[in-house]
Amino acid sequence: MLSVVFALLRASATLPFLTSSLTKNRIPNIQLSADDLKCPDKRRELSAFYFQTFNRTVFSDKLPPNLAVHWNKRLLTTAGRCLQATIGDQRVAFIHLSNKICDTTDRVRDTLLHEMCHAATWVLDGVQHTDHGKNFQFWAERAHRIHPDLPPINSFHTYIIRKQFNYRCTKCSNRVGRHTDSLDTKKNVCGLCGGRFQLMKESGDSKTSSRTTVHEPSARGDSFARYVRENIRRVKQRNKKLSIQGIMRKLSREFDKIHGR
Ligand SMILES: *[C@@H]1O[C@H](CO)[C@@H](O)[C@H](O)[C@H]1NC(C)=O
């Protein structure tokens, strides 16, 4: 009897140690539904959770508090981007995640980690570029070593944009896609011929409804930095109480508008 208790005690004394060392860097498998991810609070909570986790595991808690993550509904051609700029004498980075493309928990996690590697090359290494050079590779490899169970970080986000709802005009076969079933087929008629739309089945239409996305090209990152340089004084003067994140948010909204995003 005593030896059984002893054996149990020994097991429970060694097991926690074993499991904690094995699972230290394991990212919990969170499954939020597509509908959950449409809720701004829930997706912000999710991205904040992943952000804090990676800040600790990959970046040794070194990412500065002013590094903000922002969900961007206008970002349609890439899953994420990292804007880099200097404000005063501070290097700041600003991560955008696309609502439309980051529509699963895995995409949020992997896109965020990719963009955090870009942010680290700037705010930690002082290397400003948005390509996938030496510094980016350093962080990407480190992330992969620490989280071998996550997909390796590629240079490109190659995500298919899911357009779940496709409609076809019953008269001329003109097609339109929607992210939700928002098209009122009783009210809306085809812009080309005036015919009625009909909701199509998912299958067989993946070619017309999908698109591959690539990472933000470097030119845009650089021109955003220039935009910040040229406009920061004006925005600061008009918004004296705004934090750095607030100023960056304003600048990136303006920048998006100018570039037709
Ligand atoms: C990263 O973690 C450190 C330590 O907890 C914290 O001070 C810092 O603000 C975190 N960075 C961000 C951007 O949240």
PDBQT file of the ligand as one rigid body, heavy atoms in Angstrom, charges set to zero:
ROOT
HETATM    1  C1  LIG A 301       5.935  42.413 -24.395  1.00  0.00    +0.000 C 
HETATM    2  O1  LIG A 301       6.087  41.916 -23.082  1.00  0.00    +0.000 OA
HETATM    3  C2  LIG A 301       6.644  42.826 -22.138  1.00  0.00    +0.000 C 
HETATM    4  C3  LIG A 301       6.798  42.119 -20.823  1.00  0.00    +0.000 C 
HETATM    5  O2  LIG A 301       5.572  41.592 -20.392  1.00  0.00    +0.000 OA
HETATM    6  C4  LIG A 301       5.763  44.054 -22.010  1.00  0.00    +0.000 C 
HETATM    7  O3  LIG A 301       6.368  45.020 -21.160  1.00  0.00    +0.000 OA
HETATM    8  C5  LIG A 301       5.563  44.667 -23.398  1.00  0.00    +0.000 C 
HETATM    9  O4  LIG A 301       4.675  45.750 -23.302  1.00  0.00    +0.000 OA
HETATM   10  C6  LIG A 301       5.014  43.615 -24.347  1.00  0.00    +0.000 C 
HETATM   11  N1  LIG A 301       4.875  44.232 -25.671  1.00  0.00    +0.000 N 
HETATM   12  C7  LIG A 301       3.700  44.530 -26.202  1.00  0.00    +0.000 C 
HETATM   13  C8  LIG A 301       3.752  45.206 -27.516  1.00  0.00    +0.000 C 
HETATM   14  O5  LIG A 301       2.650  44.243 -25.691  1.00  0.00    +0.000 OA
ENDROOT
TORSDOF 0
